[in-house]
Amino acid sequence: MIYYFSGTGNSYQVAKLLAYLTQDKMQDISTVKDCKHDDSVMGFVFPVHCYDVLDLMQDFIKKLEIKSNKKIYCYAVVTCGGKVGNTFITMQDLLKAKNIDLAYRNEVFLPDNILSFWGKKYDYNLLNTYKDKVLKIGKEINQHKFNNNALMKKLRIYVIKKKFSWYFIKKFLGKKKIKGNCIHCKQCIKLCPTNNIVEKEGIIKFKSNNKCIYCLACIQWCPVQAISFGNYNLKDKQYHHPEVIGNELFKRW
């Protein structure tokens, strides 16, 4: 089973390709409450969030119940626009608590969907190379390859960067607003992985700023750009993976 999370389609597309290459099934972690794993292979595909594993994935792994009596071949493939930071070290620690070894790990570089908030351009060139990397990863997973280089302890520099990144994100993107040009298509409600966007008395709104995990699915997929985070709006056009359509990522219908 491949457990994945995706907001704007990068990790979904990688998970879908890996599922095809390995003839495995895939499960969106934000749509399952109680998960019991009984396969001999366990894969995780998700985006790097602030140089680490996103909280939603960490919570999922902590709650994941292992039912397999066989030794599990476990791998993690992350999507990112730059450094993976402490992501794989955190994954290793989470899995060790379940008596599972992280046998294989790799990263796929794809456009970073938060860059536009800071006035930077998406790197669309990465879309030209990611499939070759996924094909290579799929082949290595089918061969049950292991990473030879050992993971060390978490690097302090990335611990600090994570804290500062989250501080700035929550400070400058914390206040969320749905503007008057909203057409009530409810796509944001269906996309939100934490069920944090609701329609109440004909008005679509965010329930809480604290429940947002900043996957940016709502703001990047909105057909009329009616969602803003803080005083910042996208400086570049919206980004979502060009080979993915919105309803493939819907969490609820």
The 8 nearest C-alpha neighbors of each residue, nearest first, counted from 0:
[[1, 24, 41, 25, 23, 42, 2, 40],
 [2, 0, 42, 25, 43, 24, 26, 41],
 [3, 1, 43, 26, 25, 42, 27, 28],
 [4, 2, 44, 27, 45, 43, 28, 26],
 [3, 5, 45, 27, 28, 10, 44, 11],
 [6, 4, 10, 11, 8, 7, 45, 9],
 [5, 7, 216, 214, 8, 215, 4, 248],
 [8, 6, 239, 216, 5, 9, 240, 219],
 [7, 9, 11, 240, 5, 10, 6, 12],
 [10, 8, 12, 11, 240, 7, 13, 5],
 [9, 11, 13, 5, 45, 12, 8, 78],
 [12, 10, 8, 14, 5, 13, 9, 15],
 [11, 13, 15, 9, 10, 14, 8, 16],
 [12, 14, 10, 16, 15, 11, 17, 9],
 [15, 13, 11, 17, 12, 16, 18, 10],
 [16, 14, 12, 18, 13, 17, 11, 19],
 [15, 17, 19, 13, 18, 14, 20, 12],
 [16, 18, 20, 14, 19, 15, 137, 21],
 [19, 17, 23, 15, 21, 22, 16, 20],
 [20, 18, 22, 16, 17, 21, 15, 23],
 [19, 21, 17, 18, 22, 137, 16, 134],
 [20, 22, 18, 23, 19, 17, 141, 137],
 [23, 21, 19, 18, 20, 24, 17, 141],
 [22, 24, 18, 21, 0, 25, 19, 1],
 [23, 25, 0, 18, 1, 26, 22, 19],
 [24, 26, 1, 0, 2, 18, 23, 27],
 [27, 25, 2, 28, 1, 3, 24, 0],
 [26, 28, 3, 29, 4, 30, 2, 25],
 [29, 27, 30, 31, 3, 26, 4, 2],
 [28, 30, 192, 27, 31, 4, 250, 193],
 [29, 31, 28, 27, 250, 32, 192, 251],
 [32, 30, 28, 29, 33, 34, 27, 26],
 [33, 31, 34, 30, 29, 28, 59, 62],
 [34, 32, 31, 35, 63, 62, 64, 59],
 [33, 35, 63, 64, 36, 32, 31, 62],
 [34, 36, 64, 65, 66, 63, 37, 33],
 [35, 37, 65, 66, 38, 64, 34, 67],
 [36, 38, 67, 66, 65, 35, 39, 68],
 [39, 37, 40, 36, 67, 0, 41, 71],
 [38, 40, 71, 69, 72, 70, 67, 41],
 [41, 39, 72, 71, 38, 73, 0, 42],
 [42, 40, 73, 0, 1, 72, 74, 71],
 [41, 43, 1, 74, 73, 75, 2, 0],
 [42, 44, 75, 2, 1, 3, 76, 74],
 [45, 43, 3, 76, 77, 75, 14, 10],
 [44, 46, 4, 77, 10, 3, 78, 5],
 [47, 45, 78, 77, 79, 10, 48, 5],
 [46, 48, 79, 51, 52, 50, 78, 83],
 [49, 47, 53, 51, 50, 52, 46, 79],
 [48, 50, 161, 51, 164, 47, 165, 160],
 [51, 49, 84, 83, 48, 85, 47, 161],
 [52, 50, 86, 85, 48, 49, 47, 84],
 [53, 51, 86, 47, 48, 54, 57, 56],
 [52, 54, 48, 55, 56, 51, 57, 47],
 [53, 55, 57, 56, 58, 52, 212, 59],
 [54, 56, 58, 57, 53, 59, 29, 212],
 [57, 55, 59, 58, 54, 53, 60, 52],
 [56, 58, 54, 60, 59, 55, 61, 53],
 [59, 57, 61, 55, 56, 60, 54, 62],
 [58, 60, 56, 62, 57, 61, 63, 55],
 [61, 59, 63, 57, 62, 58, 56, 93],
 [60, 62, 58, 59, 63, 57, 93, 97],
 [63, 61, 59, 60, 64, 58, 33, 34],
 [64, 62, 60, 34, 61, 59, 35, 65],
 [63, 65, 35, 36, 34, 62, 66, 33],
 [66, 64, 36, 35, 67, 37, 63, 97],
 [65, 67, 37, 36, 35, 64, 68, 38],
 [68, 66, 37, 69, 65, 38, 36, 39],
 [69, 67, 66, 70, 37, 39, 65, 71],
 [70, 68, 67, 71, 39, 38, 37, 66],
 [69, 71, 39, 72, 68, 67, 99, 40],
 [72, 70, 39, 40, 73, 69, 41, 99],
 [71, 73, 40, 41, 39, 102, 70, 74],
 [72, 74, 41, 101, 102, 42, 71, 40],
 [75, 73, 103, 42, 104, 102, 101, 43],
 [74, 76, 43, 104, 42, 44, 103, 77],
 [77, 75, 44, 105, 106, 104, 43, 74],
 [78, 76, 106, 45, 46, 44, 107, 47],
 [79, 77, 46, 107, 108, 106, 10, 45],
 [78, 80, 108, 81, 47, 109, 46, 111],
 [79, 81, 111, 108, 110, 109, 82, 78],
 [80, 82, 79, 83, 108, 111, 109, 50],
 [83, 81, 84, 50, 80, 79, 47, 85],
 [82, 84, 50, 86, 47, 85, 81, 51],
 [83, 85, 50, 82, 86, 157, 51, 154],
 [86, 84, 51, 88, 153, 87, 50, 89],
 [87, 85, 51, 52, 89, 88, 84, 83],
 [86, 88, 90, 89, 85, 91, 104, 83],
 [89, 87, 91, 85, 90, 86, 150, 153],
 [88, 90, 92, 86, 87, 91, 85, 93],
 [91, 89, 87, 93, 88, 92, 94, 86],
 [90, 92, 88, 94, 89, 93, 101, 95],
 [93, 91, 95, 89, 90, 94, 88, 96],
 [94, 92, 90, 96, 91, 95, 89, 60],
 [95, 93, 97, 99, 96, 91, 92, 90],
 [96, 94, 98, 92, 97, 99, 93, 91],
 [95, 97, 94, 93, 98, 92, 99, 61],
 [96, 98, 94, 95, 99, 93, 65, 61],
 [99, 97, 95, 96, 94, 100, 93, 65],
 [98, 100, 94, 95, 97, 101, 71, 73],
 [101, 99, 102, 95, 94, 73, 98, 91],
 [102, 100, 73, 91, 74, 103, 99, 94],
 [101, 103, 145, 73, 100, 74, 72, 146],
 [104, 102, 74, 145, 146, 101, 75, 144],
 [105, 103, 75, 74, 76, 146, 102, 106],
 [104, 106, 76, 77, 75, 103, 107, 136],
 [105, 107, 77, 76, 78, 108, 104, 79],
 [108, 106, 78, 77, 129, 109, 79, 132],
 [107, 109, 79, 80, 78, 125, 106, 129],
 [108, 110, 125, 80, 79, 126, 111, 78],
 [111, 109, 122, 80, 121, 112, 123, 125],
 [110, 112, 80, 113, 114, 109, 79, 121],
 [111, 113, 114, 110, 238, 115, 121, 239],
 [114, 112, 115, 111, 116, 215, 117, 233],
 [115, 113, 119, 116, 117, 112, 111, 120],
 [114, 116, 118, 119, 234, 117, 233, 235],
 [117, 115, 233, 114, 118, 113, 234, 231],
 [116, 118, 115, 114, 119, 113, 234, 233],
 [117, 119, 115, 116, 234, 114, 120, 235],
 [120, 118, 115, 114, 117, 121, 116, 235],
 [121, 119, 115, 122, 235, 114, 118, 234],
 [120, 122, 110, 123, 111, 114, 119, 115],
 [123, 121, 110, 124, 125, 120, 111, 109],
 [122, 124, 125, 126, 121, 110, 127, 109],
 [125, 123, 126, 122, 127, 128, 110, 109],
 [124, 126, 109, 123, 127, 128, 122, 129],
 [127, 125, 124, 123, 128, 129, 109, 110],
 [128, 126, 125, 124, 129, 130, 123, 131],
 [127, 129, 125, 126, 130, 131, 132, 124],
 [128, 130, 132, 131, 126, 127, 125, 107],
 [131, 129, 133, 132, 128, 134, 127, 126],
 [130, 132, 134, 133, 129, 128, 135, 136],
 [131, 133, 135, 129, 130, 134, 136, 107],
 [132, 134, 136, 130, 135, 131, 137, 129],
 [135, 133, 137, 131, 132, 136, 130, 138],
 [136, 134, 132, 138, 133, 137, 139, 131],
 [135, 137, 133, 139, 138, 134, 140, 132],
 [138, 136, 134, 140, 139, 135, 17, 20],
 [139, 137, 141, 135, 136, 140, 134, 142],
 [138, 140, 142, 136, 144, 141, 137, 143],
 [139, 141, 143, 137, 142, 138, 144, 136],
 [142, 140, 138, 143, 139, 21, 137, 144],
 [141, 143, 139, 140, 144, 138, 137, 145],
 [144, 142, 140, 141, 139, 145, 72, 103],
 [143, 145, 139, 142, 140, 103, 146, 102],
 [146, 144, 103, 102, 147, 143, 104, 139],
 [147, 145, 103, 148, 102, 144, 104, 149],
 [146, 148, 145, 149, 103, 102, 144, 150],
 [149, 147, 146, 150, 145, 151, 103, 104],
 [148, 150, 147, 151, 146, 88, 152, 102],
 [151, 149, 88, 148, 152, 87, 91, 153],
 [150, 152, 149, 153, 88, 154, 148, 85],
 [153, 151, 154, 88, 150, 85, 155, 89],
 [154, 152, 85, 155, 88, 151, 158, 157],
 [153, 155, 156, 157, 152, 158, 85, 84],
 [154, 156, 158, 157, 153, 159, 160, 152],
 [155, 157, 159, 154, 158, 160, 161, 153],
 [158, 156, 160, 159, 155, 84, 154, 161],
 [157, 159, 155, 161, 156, 160, 162, 154],
 [158, 160, 162, 156, 157, 161, 155, 163],
 [161, 159, 157, 163, 162, 158, 164, 156],
 [160, 162, 49, 164, 158, 159, 163, 157],
 [163, 161, 159, 165, 160, 164, 166, 158],
 [162, 164, 166, 160, 165, 161, 167, 159],
 [165, 163, 161, 167, 166, 162, 160, 49],
 [166, 164, 168, 162, 167, 163, 169, 161],
 [165, 167, 163, 164, 169, 168, 170, 162],
 [168, 166, 170, 164, 165, 169, 171, 163],
 [169, 167, 165, 172, 170, 171, 166, 164],
 [168, 170, 173, 172, 166, 167, 171, 165],
 [171, 169, 167, 173, 168, 172, 166, 229],
 [170, 172, 168, 229, 173, 169, 167, 230],
 [173, 171, 229, 228, 168, 169, 174, 170],
 [174, 172, 169, 170, 229, 171, 175, 228],
 [175, 173, 229, 228, 172, 176, 208, 171],
 [176, 174, 228, 229, 227, 173, 177, 172],
 [175, 177, 227, 226, 178, 228, 174, 204],
 [176, 178, 226, 225, 204, 227, 181, 179],
 [177, 179, 225, 180, 181, 176, 226, 227],
 [178, 180, 181, 177, 225, 182, 226, 176],
 [179, 181, 178, 225, 182, 223, 224, 177],
 [182, 180, 225, 179, 183, 178, 177, 223],
 [181, 183, 184, 180, 223, 185, 225, 179],
 [184, 182, 185, 181, 203, 186, 202, 201],
 [183, 185, 186, 182, 181, 187, 222, 221],
 [186, 184, 188, 183, 187, 189, 203, 198],
 [185, 187, 189, 188, 184, 190, 221, 217],
 [188, 186, 217, 190, 185, 189, 191, 221],
 [189, 187, 196, 185, 186, 190, 191, 197],
 [188, 190, 251, 249, 186, 250, 187, 191],
 [189, 191, 249, 187, 250, 188, 186, 192],
 [190, 192, 194, 188, 193, 189, 187, 195],
 [193, 191, 29, 194, 190, 250, 30, 195],
 [192, 194, 195, 191, 210, 211, 29, 212],
 [195, 193, 191, 192, 196, 188, 197, 189],
 [194, 196, 193, 206, 205, 210, 191, 197],
 [197, 195, 205, 188, 204, 194, 206, 191],
 [198, 196, 203, 204, 188, 199, 205, 195],
 [197, 199, 203, 202, 201, 204, 200, 196],
 [198, 200, 202, 201, 197, 203, 204, 196],
 [201, 199, 202, 198, 203, 197, 204, 183],
 [200, 202, 199, 198, 203, 183, 204, 197],
 [203, 201, 199, 198, 200, 204, 197, 183],
 [204, 202, 198, 197, 199, 201, 196, 177],
 [203, 205, 196, 197, 202, 198, 206, 177],
 [206, 204, 196, 207, 195, 197, 175, 203],
 [207, 205, 195, 196, 204, 197, 208, 210],
 [208, 206, 209, 205, 210, 195, 211, 196],
 [207, 209, 210, 211, 173, 174, 206, 205],
 [208, 210, 207, 211, 212, 173, 206, 169],
 [211, 209, 208, 207, 195, 212, 193, 206],
 [210, 212, 213, 209, 208, 195, 193, 207],
 [211, 213, 214, 210, 54, 55, 193, 53],
 [214, 212, 215, 211, 216, 168, 172, 6],
 [213, 215, 6, 216, 212, 7, 5, 211],
 [216, 214, 213, 218, 217, 219, 6, 7],
 [215, 217, 6, 7, 219, 214, 218, 220],
 [218, 216, 187, 215, 220, 219, 221, 190],
 [217, 219, 226, 215, 221, 220, 216, 224],
 [218, 220, 237, 216, 217, 238, 221, 215],
 [219, 221, 217, 218, 216, 222, 245, 239],
 [220, 222, 224, 218, 223, 219, 217, 225],
 [223, 221, 224, 220, 225, 219, 184, 186],
 [222, 224, 225, 221, 181, 180, 182, 226],
 [225, 223, 221, 226, 222, 218, 219, 227],
 [224, 226, 178, 181, 223, 177, 180, 221],
 [227, 225, 177, 218, 224, 176, 178, 228],
 [226, 228, 176, 232, 175, 229, 177, 225],
 [229, 227, 175, 172, 174, 231, 173, 230],
 [228, 230, 172, 174, 231, 171, 173, 175],
 [231, 229, 228, 232, 171, 172, 227, 174],
 [232, 230, 229, 228, 116, 233, 172, 227],
 [231, 233, 227, 234, 116, 230, 228, 229],
 [232, 234, 116, 115, 235, 236, 231, 237],
 [233, 235, 115, 118, 232, 116, 236, 117],
 [236, 234, 115, 233, 120, 237, 118, 119],
 [237, 235, 238, 233, 234, 115, 219, 121],
 [238, 236, 219, 235, 239, 233, 220, 218],
 [239, 237, 219, 112, 236, 240, 7, 121],
 [238, 240, 7, 8, 241, 219, 237, 220],
 [239, 241, 8, 243, 9, 242, 7, 238],
 [242, 240, 243, 239, 244, 238, 8, 126],
 [243, 241, 240, 244, 12, 8, 239, 9],
 [244, 242, 240, 241, 8, 245, 12, 247],
 [245, 243, 246, 247, 242, 248, 241, 8],
 [244, 246, 247, 248, 243, 249, 220, 190],
 [245, 247, 249, 248, 244, 190, 189, 186],
 [248, 246, 245, 244, 249, 243, 8, 11],
 [249, 247, 246, 245, 250, 190, 8, 6],
 [248, 250, 190, 189, 246, 251, 247, 245],
 [251, 249, 189, 190, 30, 192, 248, 191],
 [250, 252, 189, 249, 190, 188, 30, 191],
 [251, 189, 249, 250, 188, 246, 186, 190]]
